């Protein structure tokens, strides 16, 4: 699986009259194979009751009792790609968009003058690397010069939105 941290928060909350310092981490996990996915425990190390005043001997607030906590391990069953869909056409995303932009008005092109076509593929729930490759067929009467595509990932509260941008002059 591909696992990427998508968020990190630190805040205080009160429960049953007791104030807590909360450290929250959010991860996006993208299974790469069907079957059982086992996610190991996460480990947290911290100190409690470290509110005693600092002394010359405790400049780095190391007083208090050290605690090491482990989260519960998690197992998930990952379903295979549906049998009626060719694997190369499988794109398990929540939302997919294809955006096309031109550097000039394509209704008024002039022979010999370059124009750049930019195509961006955006998918919620996938990384840019997972979006595969677009192929550009040759067009009679045109010379095309494709750039190397660029990938970008944006972390959101619900996961990752990946994009892949292609530029062809």
Protein Blocks (a to p, Z undefined) as FASTA:
>chain_A
ZZddfbdcdddddeehiacdddddddddddfbecjdddddddddddehilbccdfklmno
pgcjdddddddddddddddddfkbcfklpccdfbdcdddddfbdfklccehiacdddddd
ddehiafklnopadddddehiacddddddddddddfkbccdddddddZZ
